[in-house]
Amino acid sequence: MAKRAKKKRATSRRTRPPQKKLSDLFHETLKDIYFAENKIIKTLPKMAKAAQSKDLANAFNKHLRETQGQVKRLDQVFRMIGKPARGKTCDAINGIADEGAEIMREFKGMPALDAGLLAAAQAVEHYEISRYGTLRTWAEELGMPDAAKLLQATLEEEEATDHTLTELATSVINLEAEQDEVAEAA
């Protein structure tokens, strides 16, 4: 009976999946944001084209160029950890992109279109800010200061973009949408 129990314990140890570590989580999250950034690169030109405000279209185009640079930084981080630069489907960014596409369809030519596009863009920025802040912290904890610096640089760009979008929303876009509603009601 003792032999059977030993054999069972040894077998269960062999079939148990290996314990995942913070470095594994870092890699998985890196793949997630890599997918997200590449999805954003495909989505931003559509949003810029749909935008009625020249300032908003310019903000989207500027962020497109930044995002392309951010993907290059992510490529560097993948190289630092010795893994291929590959994304994995990110349901969160797909959902946010779907919401943006829905806004473009449902509000096309309407006064509130730009306000909706801007809100969708800020949802993306907030997601990215969360991911990059987490990845930067994990890189620091994993003893990867060079990766942390690259991720911090991207985090700062995302925060600046969010600030720019907030300024556009509060100084122009939302006011124009609201004024058009007031004019229609009169």
Secondary structure, DSSP 8 states (H G I E B T S, - for coil): -HHHHHHHHHHHHHHS-----HHHHHHHHHHHHHHHHHHHHHHHHHHHHH-SSHHHHHHHHHHHHHHHHHHHHHHHHHHHTT--------HHHHHHHHHHHHHHHHTTTSTTHHHHHHHHHHHHHHHHHHHHHHHHHHHHHTT-HHHHHHHHHHHHHHHHHHHHHHHHIIIIIHHHHHHHHHHHH-
